């Protein structure tokens, strides 16, 4: 029969091993976030990859640059929703794959654009939806010719 101290030590070692594995995975994720300029890392897949690809097109970038983000990423220096996916110098930003608000805004903007909605309607719809989070909005100016609802 094992001594209670041995059992406790075994449990602590198992717990430490689990924490170590988690930390290794987290560190690998953040270190692998660097990719060649303008490239989306291989671990970004499915709908997230589609949004990243759209966000770097001239059309997608132009739309997202006129839409605020409401997740609080303004505290990271983001000025609009495109910054959640791509920096101004064309570097991949992992924020968009880890934040459901950023992804949701881009998905809505892309879908509305594909439905033929103009930038004013897209912006006002997203602003209205995220109104409870207004204090977290990036400082994105209203598009020219648009008025708030």
PyMOL commands that place a pseudoatom at each C-alpha (Angstrom):
pseudoatom trace, name=CA, resn=UNK, resi=1, chain=A, elem=C, hetatm=0, pos=[0.000, 0.000, 0.000]
pseudoatom trace, name=CA, resn=UNK, resi=2, chain=A, elem=C, hetatm=0, pos=[1.313, 3.456, -0.968]
pseudoatom trace, name=CA, resn=UNK, resi=3, chain=A, elem=C, hetatm=0, pos=[1.950, 6.041, 1.679]
pseudoatom trace, name=CA, resn=UNK, resi=4, chain=A, elem=C, hetatm=0, pos=[-0.346, 9.111, 1.627]
pseudoatom trace, name=CA, resn=UNK, resi=5, chain=A, elem=C, hetatm=0, pos=[2.690, 11.357, 1.033]
pseudoatom trace, name=CA, resn=UNK, resi=6, chain=A, elem=C, hetatm=0, pos=[3.609, 9.370, -2.078]
pseudoatom trace, name=CA, resn=UNK, resi=7, chain=A, elem=C, hetatm=0, pos=[0.054, 9.636, -3.455]
pseudoatom trace, name=CA, resn=UNK, resi=8, chain=A, elem=C, hetatm=0, pos=[0.022, 13.400, -2.833]
pseudoatom trace, name=CA, resn=UNK, resi=9, chain=A, elem=C, hetatm=0, pos=[3.404, 13.798, -4.522]
pseudoatom trace, name=CA, resn=UNK, resi=10, chain=A, elem=C, hetatm=0, pos=[2.159, 11.790, -7.515]
pseudoatom trace, name=CA, resn=UNK, resi=11, chain=A, elem=C, hetatm=0, pos=[-0.926, 14.002, -7.843]
pseudoatom trace, name=CA, resn=UNK, resi=12, chain=A, elem=C, hetatm=0, pos=[1.209, 17.139, -7.670]
pseudoatom trace, name=CA, resn=UNK, resi=13, chain=A, elem=C, hetatm=0, pos=[3.552, 15.805, -10.355]
pseudoatom trace, name=CA, resn=UNK, resi=14, chain=A, elem=C, hetatm=0, pos=[0.632, 14.956, -12.635]
pseudoatom trace, name=CA, resn=UNK, resi=15, chain=A, elem=C, hetatm=0, pos=[-0.837, 18.425, -12.081]
pseudoatom trace, name=CA, resn=UNK, resi=16, chain=A, elem=C, hetatm=0, pos=[2.514, 20.069, -12.827]
pseudoatom trace, name=CA, resn=UNK, resi=17, chain=A, elem=C, hetatm=0, pos=[2.873, 17.990, -16.002]
pseudoatom trace, name=CA, resn=UNK, resi=18, chain=A, elem=C, hetatm=0, pos=[-0.577, 19.055, -17.217]
pseudoatom trace, name=CA, resn=UNK, resi=19, chain=A, elem=C, hetatm=0, pos=[0.213, 22.728, -16.574]
pseudoatom trace, name=CA, resn=UNK, resi=20, chain=A, elem=C, hetatm=0, pos=[3.577, 22.356, -18.356]
pseudoatom trace, name=CA, resn=UNK, resi=21, chain=A, elem=C, hetatm=0, pos=[1.939, 20.808, -21.437]
pseudoatom trace, name=CA, resn=UNK, resi=22, chain=A, elem=C, hetatm=0, pos=[-0.639, 23.612, -21.539]
pseudoatom trace, name=CA, resn=UNK, resi=23, chain=A, elem=C, hetatm=0, pos=[2.087, 26.270, -21.279]
pseudoatom trace, name=CA, resn=UNK, resi=24, chain=A, elem=C, hetatm=0, pos=[4.124, 24.631, -24.054]
pseudoatom trace, name=CA, resn=UNK, resi=25, chain=A, elem=C, hetatm=0, pos=[1.068, 24.621, -26.334]
pseudoatom trace, name=CA, resn=UNK, resi=26, chain=A, elem=C, hetatm=0, pos=[0.287, 28.267, -25.518]
pseudoatom trace, name=CA, resn=UNK, resi=27, chain=A, elem=C, hetatm=0, pos=[3.878, 29.363, -26.153]
pseudoatom trace, name=CA, resn=UNK, resi=28, chain=A, elem=C, hetatm=0, pos=[3.989, 27.422, -29.434]
pseudoatom trace, name=CA, resn=UNK, resi=29, chain=A, elem=C, hetatm=0, pos=[0.764, 29.132, -30.554]
pseudoatom trace, name=CA, resn=UNK, resi=30, chain=A, elem=C, hetatm=0, pos=[2.086, 32.616, -29.907]
pseudoatom trace, name=CA, resn=UNK, resi=31, chain=A, elem=C, hetatm=0, pos=[5.509, 31.941, -31.382]
pseudoatom trace, name=CA, resn=UNK, resi=32, chain=A, elem=C, hetatm=0, pos=[4.005, 30.365, -34.494]
pseudoatom trace, name=CA, resn=UNK, resi=33, chain=A, elem=C, hetatm=0, pos=[1.790, 33.400, -35.051]
pseudoatom trace, name=CA, resn=UNK, resi=34, chain=A, elem=C, hetatm=0, pos=[4.595, 34.984, -37.033]
pseudoatom trace, name=CA, resn=UNK, resi=35, chain=A, elem=C, hetatm=0, pos=[4.312, 34.202, -40.704]
pseudoatom trace, name=CA, resn=UNK, resi=36, chain=A, elem=C, hetatm=0, pos=[5.714, 35.645, -43.878]
pseudoatom trace, name=CA, resn=UNK, resi=37, chain=A, elem=C, hetatm=0, pos=[4.342, 39.097, -44.560]
pseudoatom trace, name=CA, resn=UNK, resi=38, chain=A, elem=C, hetatm=0, pos=[0.837, 38.887, -45.958]
pseudoatom trace, name=CA, resn=UNK, resi=39, chain=A, elem=C, hetatm=0, pos=[0.515, 35.152, -45.356]
pseudoatom trace, name=CA, resn=UNK, resi=40, chain=A, elem=C, hetatm=0, pos=[-2.058, 33.446, -43.174]
pseudoatom trace, name=CA, resn=UNK, resi=41, chain=A, elem=C, hetatm=0, pos=[-0.536, 30.732, -40.946]
pseudoatom trace, name=CA, resn=UNK, resi=42, chain=A, elem=C, hetatm=0, pos=[-1.556, 27.159, -41.720]
pseudoatom trace, name=CA, resn=UNK, resi=43, chain=A, elem=C, hetatm=0, pos=[-3.375, 26.745, -38.393]
pseudoatom trace, name=CA, resn=UNK, resi=44, chain=A, elem=C, hetatm=0, pos=[-5.995, 29.331, -39.455]
pseudoatom trace, name=CA, resn=UNK, resi=45, chain=A, elem=C, hetatm=0, pos=[-8.679, 27.315, -41.195]
pseudoatom trace, name=CA, resn=UNK, resi=46, chain=A, elem=C, hetatm=0, pos=[-12.267, 27.256, -42.397]
pseudoatom trace, name=CA, resn=UNK, resi=47, chain=A, elem=C, hetatm=0, pos=[-14.383, 30.379, -41.905]
pseudoatom trace, name=CA, resn=UNK, resi=48, chain=A, elem=C, hetatm=0, pos=[-11.592, 32.231, -40.115]
pseudoatom trace, name=CA, resn=UNK, resi=49, chain=A, elem=C, hetatm=0, pos=[-9.291, 31.754, -43.104]
pseudoatom trace, name=CA, resn=UNK, resi=50, chain=A, elem=C, hetatm=0, pos=[-12.017, 33.035, -45.451]
pseudoatom trace, name=CA, resn=UNK, resi=51, chain=A, elem=C, hetatm=0, pos=[-12.394, 36.178, -43.334]
pseudoatom trace, name=CA, resn=UNK, resi=52, chain=A, elem=C, hetatm=0, pos=[-8.624, 36.765, -43.176]
pseudoatom trace, name=CA, resn=UNK, resi=53, chain=A, elem=C, hetatm=0, pos=[-8.383, 36.386, -46.958]
pseudoatom trace, name=CA, resn=UNK, resi=54, chain=A, elem=C, hetatm=0, pos=[-11.311, 38.780, -47.488]
pseudoatom trace, name=CA, resn=UNK, resi=55, chain=A, elem=C, hetatm=0, pos=[-9.904, 41.309, -44.989]
pseudoatom trace, name=CA, resn=UNK, resi=56, chain=A, elem=C, hetatm=0, pos=[-6.719, 41.655, -47.043]
pseudoatom trace, name=CA, resn=UNK, resi=57, chain=A, elem=C, hetatm=0, pos=[-8.517, 42.240, -50.357]
pseudoatom trace, name=CA, resn=UNK, resi=58, chain=A, elem=C, hetatm=0, pos=[-8.896, 45.903, -51.337]
pseudoatom trace, name=CA, resn=UNK, resi=59, chain=A, elem=C, hetatm=0, pos=[-12.693, 45.640, -50.989]
pseudoatom trace, name=CA, resn=UNK, resi=60, chain=A, elem=C, hetatm=0, pos=[-12.648, 43.865, -47.627]
pseudoatom trace, name=CA, resn=UNK, resi=61, chain=A, elem=C, hetatm=0, pos=[-9.974, 46.157, -46.211]
pseudoatom trace, name=CA, resn=UNK, resi=62, chain=A, elem=C, hetatm=0, pos=[-11.863, 49.272, -47.336]
pseudoatom trace, name=CA, resn=UNK, resi=63, chain=A, elem=C, hetatm=0, pos=[-15.048, 48.085, -45.630]
pseudoatom trace, name=CA, resn=UNK, resi=64, chain=A, elem=C, hetatm=0, pos=[-13.415, 46.934, -42.386]
pseudoatom trace, name=CA, resn=UNK, resi=65, chain=A, elem=C, hetatm=0, pos=[-11.459, 50.206, -42.126]
pseudoatom trace, name=CA, resn=UNK, resi=66, chain=A, elem=C, hetatm=0, pos=[-14.824, 52.000, -41.833]
pseudoatom trace, name=CA, resn=UNK, resi=67, chain=A, elem=C, hetatm=0, pos=[-16.249, 49.662, -39.181]
pseudoatom trace, name=CA, resn=UNK, resi=68, chain=A, elem=C, hetatm=0, pos=[-15.287, 49.956, -35.505]
pseudoatom trace, name=CA, resn=UNK, resi=69, chain=A, elem=C, hetatm=0, pos=[-14.423, 46.928, -33.448]
pseudoatom trace, name=CA, resn=UNK, resi=70, chain=A, elem=C, hetatm=0, pos=[-16.254, 46.625, -30.139]
pseudoatom trace, name=CA, resn=UNK, resi=71, chain=A, elem=C, hetatm=0, pos=[-14.120, 44.092, -28.255]
pseudoatom trace, name=CA, resn=UNK, resi=72, chain=A, elem=C, hetatm=0, pos=[-11.856, 46.607, -26.545]
pseudoatom trace, name=CA, resn=UNK, resi=73, chain=A, elem=C, hetatm=0, pos=[-8.895, 46.115, -28.878]
pseudoatom trace, name=CA, resn=UNK, resi=74, chain=A, elem=C, hetatm=0, pos=[-8.648, 49.905, -29.084]
pseudoatom trace, name=CA, resn=UNK, resi=75, chain=A, elem=C, hetatm=0, pos=[-6.486, 49.474, -25.981]
pseudoatom trace, name=CA, resn=UNK, resi=76, chain=A, elem=C, hetatm=0, pos=[-4.071, 47.508, -28.185]
pseudoatom trace, name=CA, resn=UNK, resi=77, chain=A, elem=C, hetatm=0, pos=[-3.913, 50.413, -30.632]
pseudoatom trace, name=CA, resn=UNK, resi=78, chain=A, elem=C, hetatm=0, pos=[-6.473, 49.141, -33.133]
pseudoatom trace, name=CA, resn=UNK, resi=79, chain=A, elem=C, hetatm=0, pos=[-8.246, 51.917, -35.027]
pseudoatom trace, name=CA, resn=UNK, resi=80, chain=A, elem=C, hetatm=0, pos=[-10.851, 49.831, -36.918]
pseudoatom trace, name=CA, resn=UNK, resi=81, chain=A, elem=C, hetatm=0, pos=[-11.913, 46.237, -37.573]
pseudoatom trace, name=CA, resn=UNK, resi=82, chain=A, elem=C, hetatm=0, pos=[-9.252, 45.528, -40.206]
pseudoatom trace, name=CA, resn=UNK, resi=83, chain=A, elem=C, hetatm=0, pos=[-6.584, 45.851, -37.541]
pseudoatom trace, name=CA, resn=UNK, resi=84, chain=A, elem=C, hetatm=0, pos=[-8.008, 42.724, -35.885]
pseudoatom trace, name=CA, resn=UNK, resi=85, chain=A, elem=C, hetatm=0, pos=[-6.753, 40.759, -38.894]
pseudoatom trace, name=CA, resn=UNK, resi=86, chain=A, elem=C, hetatm=0, pos=[-3.942, 42.720, -40.567]
pseudoatom trace, name=CA, resn=UNK, resi=87, chain=A, elem=C, hetatm=0, pos=[-1.608, 45.488, -39.429]
pseudoatom trace, name=CA, resn=UNK, resi=88, chain=A, elem=C, hetatm=0, pos=[-1.044, 48.596, -41.532]
pseudoatom trace, name=CA, resn=UNK, resi=89, chain=A, elem=C, hetatm=0, pos=[2.236, 47.160, -42.801]
pseudoatom trace, name=CA, resn=UNK, resi=90, chain=A, elem=C, hetatm=0, pos=[0.583, 43.926, -43.982]
pseudoatom trace, name=CA, resn=UNK, resi=91, chain=A, elem=C, hetatm=0, pos=[1.512, 41.682, -41.052]
pseudoatom trace, name=CA, resn=UNK, resi=92, chain=A, elem=C, hetatm=0, pos=[-0.867, 38.970, -39.885]
pseudoatom trace, name=CA, resn=UNK, resi=93, chain=A, elem=C, hetatm=0, pos=[-2.562, 39.805, -36.554]
pseudoatom trace, name=CA, resn=UNK, resi=94, chain=A, elem=C, hetatm=0, pos=[-3.721, 36.762, -34.586]
pseudoatom trace, name=CA, resn=UNK, resi=95, chain=A, elem=C, hetatm=0, pos=[-6.306, 38.808, -32.654]
pseudoatom trace, name=CA, resn=UNK, resi=96, chain=A, elem=C, hetatm=0, pos=[-9.045, 37.987, -35.179]
pseudoatom trace, name=CA, resn=UNK, resi=97, chain=A, elem=C, hetatm=0, pos=[-8.780, 34.243, -34.629]
pseudoatom trace, name=CA, resn=UNK, resi=98, chain=A, elem=C, hetatm=0, pos=[-8.937, 34.517, -30.859]
pseudoatom trace, name=CA, resn=UNK, resi=99, chain=A, elem=C, hetatm=0, pos=[-11.778, 37.047, -30.549]
pseudoatom trace, name=CA, resn=UNK, resi=100, chain=A, elem=C, hetatm=0, pos=[-15.373, 36.157, -31.380]
pseudoatom trace, name=CA, resn=UNK, resi=101, chain=A, elem=C, hetatm=0, pos=[-16.444, 39.835, -31.498]
pseudoatom trace, name=CA, resn=UNK, resi=102, chain=A, elem=C, hetatm=0, pos=[-13.868, 40.683, -34.189]
pseudoatom trace, name=CA, resn=UNK, resi=103, chain=A, elem=C, hetatm=0, pos=[-14.793, 37.645, -36.223]
pseudoatom trace, name=CA, resn=UNK, resi=104, chain=A, elem=C, hetatm=0, pos=[-18.533, 38.324, -35.878]
pseudoatom trace, name=CA, resn=UNK, resi=105, chain=A, elem=C, hetatm=0, pos=[-18.166, 41.927, -37.068]
pseudoatom trace, name=CA, resn=UNK, resi=106, chain=A, elem=C, hetatm=0, pos=[-16.180, 40.852, -40.127]
pseudoatom trace, name=CA, resn=UNK, resi=107, chain=A, elem=C, hetatm=0, pos=[-18.615, 38.033, -40.956]
pseudoatom trace, name=CA, resn=UNK, resi=108, chain=A, elem=C, hetatm=0, pos=[-21.572, 40.441, -40.747]
pseudoatom trace, name=CA, resn=UNK, resi=109, chain=A, elem=C, hetatm=0, pos=[-19.817, 43.102, -42.811]
pseudoatom trace, name=CA, resn=UNK, resi=110, chain=A, elem=C, hetatm=0, pos=[-18.821, 40.602, -45.507]
pseudoatom trace, name=CA, resn=UNK, resi=111, chain=A, elem=C, hetatm=0, pos=[-22.310, 39.061, -45.698]
pseudoatom trace, name=CA, resn=UNK, resi=112, chain=A, elem=C, hetatm=0, pos=[-24.034, 42.443, -45.914]
pseudoatom trace, name=CA, resn=UNK, resi=113, chain=A, elem=C, hetatm=0, pos=[-21.602, 43.577, -48.600]
pseudoatom trace, name=CA, resn=UNK, resi=114, chain=A, elem=C, hetatm=0, pos=[-22.325, 40.415, -50.598]
pseudoatom trace, name=CA, resn=UNK, resi=115, chain=A, elem=C, hetatm=0, pos=[-26.064, 41.194, -50.260]
pseudoatom trace, name=CA, resn=UNK, resi=116, chain=A, elem=C, hetatm=0, pos=[-25.400, 44.550, -51.925]
pseudoatom trace, name=CA, resn=UNK, resi=117, chain=A, elem=C, hetatm=0, pos=[-25.721, 46.674, -48.785]
pseudoatom trace, name=CA, resn=UNK, resi=118, chain=A, elem=C, hetatm=0, pos=[-23.806, 49.950, -48.784]
pseudoatom trace, name=CA, resn=UNK, resi=119, chain=A, elem=C, hetatm=0, pos=[-21.207, 50.992, -46.240]
pseudoatom trace, name=CA, resn=UNK, resi=120, chain=A, elem=C, hetatm=0, pos=[-23.651, 53.274, -44.370]
pseudoatom trace, name=CA, resn=UNK, resi=121, chain=A, elem=C, hetatm=0, pos=[-26.138, 50.449, -43.792]
pseudoatom trace, name=CA, resn=UNK, resi=122, chain=A, elem=C, hetatm=0, pos=[-23.367, 48.008, -42.847]
pseudoatom trace, name=CA, resn=UNK, resi=123, chain=A, elem=C, hetatm=0, pos=[-21.834, 50.467, -40.379]
pseudoatom trace, name=CA, resn=UNK, resi=124, chain=A, elem=C, hetatm=0, pos=[-25.169, 51.470, -38.819]
pseudoatom trace, name=CA, resn=UNK, resi=125, chain=A, elem=C, hetatm=0, pos=[-26.296, 47.843, -38.440]
pseudoatom trace, name=CA, resn=UNK, resi=126, chain=A, elem=C, hetatm=0, pos=[-23.079, 46.847, -36.690]
pseudoatom trace, name=CA, resn=UNK, resi=127, chain=A, elem=C, hetatm=0, pos=[-23.051, 50.003, -34.544]
pseudoatom trace, name=CA, resn=UNK, resi=128, chain=A, elem=C, hetatm=0, pos=[-26.625, 49.345, -33.460]
pseudoatom trace, name=CA, resn=UNK, resi=129, chain=A, elem=C, hetatm=0, pos=[-25.962, 45.684, -32.660]
pseudoatom trace, name=CA, resn=UNK, resi=130, chain=A, elem=C, hetatm=0, pos=[-22.927, 46.531, -30.521]
pseudoatom trace, name=CA, resn=UNK, resi=131, chain=A, elem=C, hetatm=0, pos=[-24.408, 49.681, -28.948]
pseudoatom trace, name=CA, resn=UNK, resi=132, chain=A, elem=C, hetatm=0, pos=[-24.160, 48.182, -25.407]
pseudoatom trace, name=CA, resn=UNK, resi=133, chain=A, elem=C, hetatm=0, pos=[-20.366, 47.971, -25.948]
pseudoatom trace, name=CA, resn=UNK, resi=134, chain=A, elem=C, hetatm=0, pos=[-20.013, 51.502, -27.340]
pseudoatom trace, name=CA, resn=UNK, resi=135, chain=A, elem=C, hetatm=0, pos=[-17.360, 52.473, -24.769]
pseudoatom trace, name=CA, resn=UNK, resi=136, chain=A, elem=C, hetatm=0, pos=[-15.124, 49.695, -26.148]
pseudoatom trace, name=CA, resn=UNK, resi=137, chain=A, elem=C, hetatm=0, pos=[-15.345, 50.845, -29.786]
pseudoatom trace, name=CA, resn=UNK, resi=138, chain=A, elem=C, hetatm=0, pos=[-12.250, 51.684, -31.767]
pseudoatom trace, name=CA, resn=UNK, resi=139, chain=A, elem=C, hetatm=0, pos=[-12.082, 55.380, -32.744]
pseudoatom trace, name=CA, resn=UNK, resi=140, chain=A, elem=C, hetatm=0, pos=[-13.272, 54.735, -36.298]
pseudoatom trace, name=CA, resn=UNK, resi=141, chain=A, elem=C, hetatm=0, pos=[-14.756, 57.816, -37.999]
pseudoatom trace, name=CA, resn=UNK, resi=142, chain=A, elem=C, hetatm=0, pos=[-18.204, 57.527, -39.558]
pseudoatom trace, name=CA, resn=UNK, resi=143, chain=A, elem=C, hetatm=0, pos=[-17.843, 56.945, -43.323]
pseudoatom trace, name=CA, resn=UNK, resi=144, chain=A, elem=C, hetatm=0, pos=[-18.239, 60.051, -45.457]
pseudoatom trace, name=CA, resn=UNK, resi=145, chain=A, elem=C, hetatm=0, pos=[-21.881, 60.711, -46.283]
pseudoatom trace, name=CA, resn=UNK, resi=146, chain=A, elem=C, hetatm=0, pos=[-23.213, 58.470, -43.494]
pseudoatom trace, name=CA, resn=UNK, resi=147, chain=A, elem=C, hetatm=0, pos=[-25.110, 59.499, -40.403]
pseudoatom trace, name=CA, resn=UNK, resi=148, chain=A, elem=C, hetatm=0, pos=[-25.578, 57.573, -37.201]
pseudoatom trace, name=CA, resn=UNK, resi=149, chain=A, elem=C, hetatm=0, pos=[-29.006, 55.964, -36.740]
for i in range(1, 149): cmd.bond("trace and resi %d" % i, "trace and resi %d" % (i + 1))
show_as sticks, trace
zoom trace
